[in-house]
Amino acid sequence: MEKKKTQIILGAGGAIGIELAKELKNYTSKIRLVGRNPQQVNGDDELVKCDLTNFHLVSNAIKDTEIAYLTVGLPYKTEVWENEWPEIMYNTLEACKKHKTKLVFFDNIYMYDPNGLNPMNEETRIQPSSKKGKVRALIAQMLMDDVNAGNLEALIARAADFYGPGINNSVLNETVFKTLKKGKKANWLCSTQFKHNFTYTPDAAKATAILGNAPAAYGQVWHLPSAEPWTGEQWINAFAKELGVEAKTQVASKFIVRLLGLFNPIMKESVEMLYQYDRDYHFDSTKFETAFRFKPTSNEEGIRQVVQHG
């Protein structure tokens, strides 16, 4: 396979960025990792320090690249999202247009109508109920407006909540796997009886790389491959079984989360997102699976890998 021009990851230090850097080796020998403090993944990556809220720095980073992947993970604070996400997206879009670089935006599902989560697909109505969701709807629309105007080639790769081996910013990893491993009770929100599926990070990275290097994928929204939804109880039982421990659980009701939010900043930020746990949450990735003949990693195998490498 002919090795192509440079592909760049903006926000390269997160769970998806690290896995994506590994996957891009299948498509190019030139990978540029950009962030506040980028670290080597493949050993020969080009590292660029960059504040993505500074257009001049973003433009310089994107110069002479073929495809840019925006995989930034900002701190989980509404105020930060409202202040920084629109600026980061604007800078990225303008730089990509200036340098004729294709853009792949790694997105989440916060902008969807809470009443349309079972199932949700690429056609689900955009009607966010949360402040964070409104930010995500805004920046996704900024991108699609430029695409529809013919200003650049771009696509949105959308994931459910994710989990995977060796990552620290996954709710499932932190509240179920790590707590059970320590001999404590697994934590879940609202009720363990509702279904909720998760995107396995190695699958997400592999699929994002596939999309970025598939010319026909541009101009569209794609749900990244995710296995079947399980109830919270099923997730907890499966992790406990793999760990060889008792499946102890404590469930935080909406009232408790709101109460804890008075004292705990993370809980305070979680209150507006509780709707994702008080109903069935089925992230449908049929479109991608069909188009690219891709079978998501099973929940059982994903859990096995998390336990083995966690």
matplotlib code that plots the C-alpha trace (Angstrom):
import matplotlib.pyplot as plt

x = [0.0, 1.3, 2.0, 0.2, 0.8, 0.8, -2.3, -2.7, -4.5, -5.6, -6.0, -3.7, -3.3, -6.7, -8.1, -9.2, -6.2, -3.7, -5.5, -6.1, -2.4, -1.7, -4.4, -3.2, 0.0, -2.0, -2.6, 0.4, 4.0, 3.6, 1.6, 1.6, 0.4, -0.9, -1.8, -0.6, 1.9, 2.0, 3.7, 5.1, 2.8, 4.5, 8.1, 8.4, 5.5, 6.0, 5.0, 3.6, 2.7, -0.4, -3.2, -6.2, -7.8, -5.0, -5.8, -2.3, -0.9, -3.7, -3.1, 0.6, 0.0, -2.4, -0.3, 0.9, -1.5, -4.0, -6.4, -7.0, -8.8, -10.3, -10.4, -10.1, -11.5, -12.0, -12.5, -16.1, -17.3, -20.1, -18.4, -15.2, -17.2, -19.2, -16.1, -13.6, -15.4, -16.8, -13.4, -11.6, -14.1, -13.9, -10.1, -10.0, -12.5, -10.8, -7.4, -8.6, -10.2, -7.1, -4.8, -7.4, -7.2, -10.0, -11.5, -12.8, -14.6, -14.8, -18.2, -20.6, -24.4, -25.3, -27.1, -29.8, -33.4, -33.5, -36.8, -35.0, -32.3, -33.8, -32.6, -30.6, -29.0, -27.6, -31.1, -32.1, -33.5, -31.1, -32.8, -30.5, -31.9, -28.6, -26.2, -23.4, -25.7, -26.4, -22.6, -22.2, -25.1, -23.6, -20.2, -21.5, -23.7, -20.8, -19.0, -22.0, -22.7, -19.2, -19.6, -23.0, -21.6, -18.9, -16.2, -14.4, -14.5, -15.4, -17.3, -18.6, -17.6, -20.0, -19.5, -21.6, -20.1, -16.9, -14.8, -11.6, -8.3, -6.0, -8.0, -8.9, -11.7, -14.4, -17.4, -17.7, -14.1, -14.1, -17.4, -17.6, -14.3, -12.0, -14.4, -15.0, -11.3, -10.7, -13.2, -15.8, -19.3, -19.8, -21.6, -24.4, -26.8, -30.6, -31.3, -29.4, -32.5, -32.2, -30.1, -27.0, -24.4, -20.8, -18.3, -15.1, -12.1, -10.0, -13.1, -13.7, -10.2, -10.1, -13.4, -12.4, -9.2, -11.3, -13.7, -10.9, -9.3, -12.6, -13.3, -17.0, -17.5, -17.2, -20.1, -21.9, -22.5, -21.4, -22.1, -19.0, -19.4, -20.8, -22.0, -25.5, -26.9, -26.9, -28.6, -26.4, -26.9, -25.6, -22.5, -21.8, -22.3, -20.0, -17.2, -17.6, -17.5, -14.3, -12.7, -13.7, -15.4, -18.9, -21.2, -21.9, -23.7, -24.8, -27.2, -27.2, -30.8, -31.4, -32.0, -28.7, -26.8, -28.3, -27.5, -23.9, -23.7, -23.9, -20.5, -18.9, -18.2, -18.2, -21.6, -22.9, -21.8, -23.5, -27.0, -28.1, -26.9, -28.9, -31.5, -29.0, -29.4, -33.2, -34.2, -32.9, -29.9, -29.3, -26.6, -27.3, -24.2, -25.8, -24.9, -21.1, -21.2, -23.0, -21.0, -17.6, -18.5, -17.3, -18.4, -18.0, -16.0, -18.5, -19.1, -17.7, -14.4, -14.2, -14.6, -11.9, -9.5, -10.2, -9.6, -6.5, -4.9, -6.5]
y = [0.0, 3.4, 5.5, 8.8, 12.3, 13.3, 12.5, 14.6, 14.0, 17.1, 16.2, 13.2, 12.3, 10.9, 7.3, 7.6, 9.6, 7.0, 4.1, 6.1, 6.8, 3.1, 2.4, 5.2, 3.3, 1.0, 4.0, 6.3, 6.4, 10.1, 10.8, 14.1, 14.2, 17.6, 18.6, 20.6, 17.9, 15.2, 11.9, 9.3, 6.4, 4.7, 5.9, 7.9, 10.3, 14.0, 15.9, 19.4, 21.3, 23.4, 25.3, 24.6, 27.9, 29.7, 29.9, 30.7, 27.6, 25.4, 26.6, 25.9, 22.5, 21.5, 22.8, 20.2, 17.5, 15.4, 14.4, 15.9, 14.0, 16.1, 13.9, 16.5, 15.7, 18.8, 18.8, 17.7, 21.2, 23.0, 26.4, 25.1, 23.4, 26.6, 28.8, 26.5, 24.1, 26.7, 28.3, 25.0, 24.0, 27.3, 27.3, 23.7, 24.3, 27.5, 25.9, 22.8, 25.0, 27.1, 24.1, 22.0, 19.3, 16.8, 16.7, 13.8, 14.9, 12.4, 13.2, 11.9, 11.6, 14.5, 16.5, 13.8, 14.1, 12.3, 10.6, 9.1, 7.0, 3.5, 3.1, 6.0, 6.2, 8.8, 10.1, 10.6, 14.1, 16.8, 18.3, 18.4, 18.8, 19.6, 22.6, 20.2, 18.8, 22.2, 22.8, 19.5, 20.4, 23.8, 22.5, 19.6, 22.0, 24.4, 21.5, 20.3, 23.9, 24.1, 20.7, 21.6, 24.8, 22.9, 24.6, 21.4, 17.7, 16.4, 13.8, 13.1, 9.8, 9.5, 7.2, 6.1, 6.2, 4.2, 1.7, -0.2, -1.5, 0.8, 4.0, 6.4, 8.6, 5.9, 5.9, 2.1, 1.5, 3.8, 3.0, -0.7, -2.3, -0.4, -0.4, -4.2, -4.8, -3.0, -5.2, -2.4, -2.1, -1.2, 2.1, 2.7, 5.6, 5.6, 1.9, -1.2, -2.5, -0.2, -1.2, 0.8, -0.1, 1.2, 1.7, -0.3, 2.1, -0.1, -0.6, 3.2, 4.0, 1.3, 2.5, 6.2, 5.4, 3.5, 6.4, 9.0, 7.0, 6.2, 9.0, 8.0, 8.4, 12.2, 14.5, 12.1, 11.2, 7.7, 5.8, 3.9, 0.1, -0.8, -4.2, -5.0, -3.0, -4.8, -3.7, -2.2, -5.5, -7.5, -5.3, -5.5, -9.3, -9.8, -7.7, -9.4, -12.9, -12.0, -10.6, -13.6, -11.4, -10.9, -8.6, -6.0, -2.9, 0.5, 2.6, 6.4, 7.7, 11.1, 12.5, 11.2, 12.5, 16.0, 15.9, 14.9, 17.6, 20.2, 19.0, 17.2, 19.1, 15.9, 14.8, 18.4, 18.1, 14.7, 15.8, 17.1, 13.8, 11.5, 11.0, 8.6, 6.2, 6.4, 4.8, 2.3, 3.6, 1.7, 3.2, 1.6, 1.3, -0.8, 1.8, 1.5, -2.3, -2.8, -0.4, -1.7, -5.3, -4.7, -6.7, -4.9, -6.6, -8.5, -7.2, -10.4, -10.0, -6.3, -7.0, -9.8, -7.3, -4.6, -7.0, -8.4, -5.1, -2.8]
z = [0.0, -0.9, 2.2, 2.1, 3.3, 7.0, 9.1, 12.2, 15.6, 17.4, 21.1, 20.8, 24.4, 25.3, 25.2, 21.6, 20.3, 21.6, 20.0, 16.8, 16.4, 16.4, 13.8, 11.5, 10.9, 8.6, 6.3, 6.6, 7.8, 8.7, 11.9, 13.7, 17.3, 18.6, 22.1, 25.1, 25.9, 23.2, 23.8, 21.4, 20.6, 17.6, 18.3, 15.2, 15.5, 14.9, 18.1, 18.1, 21.3, 20.6, 22.4, 20.2, 21.2, 19.4, 15.6, 14.6, 16.4, 15.0, 11.5, 11.8, 13.2, 10.4, 7.6, 5.1, 6.3, 4.4, 7.1, 10.6, 13.4, 16.2, 19.3, 22.0, 25.5, 27.5, 31.3, 32.1, 33.1, 31.3, 31.6, 30.0, 27.2, 26.5, 26.4, 24.6, 22.3, 19.8, 19.6, 19.1, 16.4, 14.6, 14.6, 13.3, 10.6, 9.4, 9.4, 7.5, 4.9, 4.6, 4.1, 2.2, 4.9, 5.4, 8.9, 11.0, 14.2, 17.0, 18.6, 21.3, 21.5, 23.9, 21.2, 20.7, 21.9, 25.2, 24.1, 21.1, 22.7, 22.1, 19.5, 18.3, 14.9, 12.6, 11.8, 15.5, 16.1, 17.4, 20.4, 23.5, 27.0, 28.6, 28.5, 27.4, 24.7, 23.4, 23.0, 21.1, 18.9, 18.1, 17.1, 15.1, 13.2, 12.6, 10.9, 8.8, 7.7, 6.2, 4.6, 3.1, 1.8, 0.0, 2.0, 3.1, 3.2, 6.7, 8.6, 12.1, 13.8, 16.8, 19.7, 22.7, 26.2, 25.8, 27.7, 27.0, 28.4, 30.2, 30.0, 32.9, 31.6, 31.1, 33.4, 33.0, 33.8, 36.8, 38.4, 37.8, 36.9, 39.2, 42.2, 41.9, 41.5, 44.8, 46.5, 46.7, 45.4, 41.7, 41.2, 38.8, 38.3, 38.5, 37.9, 36.9, 35.0, 32.0, 29.0, 28.0, 25.4, 25.3, 22.5, 22.9, 22.4, 20.1, 17.9, 17.9, 16.9, 14.2, 12.8, 12.9, 10.9, 8.4, 8.0, 7.6, 4.8, 3.0, 0.5, 0.2, 4.0, 4.0, 4.2, 6.6, 10.3, 11.3, 14.5, 15.5, 16.0, 19.4, 20.6, 22.0, 24.9, 28.3, 31.5, 34.3, 36.2, 33.3, 33.0, 36.7, 36.8, 33.8, 35.2, 38.6, 37.0, 35.0, 38.1, 40.2, 42.8, 44.2, 42.2, 44.9, 43.7, 45.0, 42.9, 43.1, 42.6, 41.0, 44.4, 45.8, 42.7, 43.1, 46.8, 46.2, 43.6, 46.3, 47.5, 44.6, 41.3, 39.2, 40.5, 40.0, 36.3, 36.0, 37.1, 33.7, 32.0, 34.3, 31.5, 29.9, 32.8, 33.6, 30.3, 27.8, 25.8, 22.5, 20.3, 16.9, 14.6, 11.8, 9.1, 9.8, 10.4, 7.1, 5.0, 6.2, 7.1, 10.7, 13.7, 17.0, 19.8, 22.0, 25.5, 26.9, 25.0, 25.8, 29.5, 29.3, 27.7, 30.3, 33.1, 31.5, 30.8, 33.4]

ax = plt.figure().add_subplot(projection="3d")
ax.plot(x, y, z, "-o")
ax.set_aspect("equal")
plt.show()
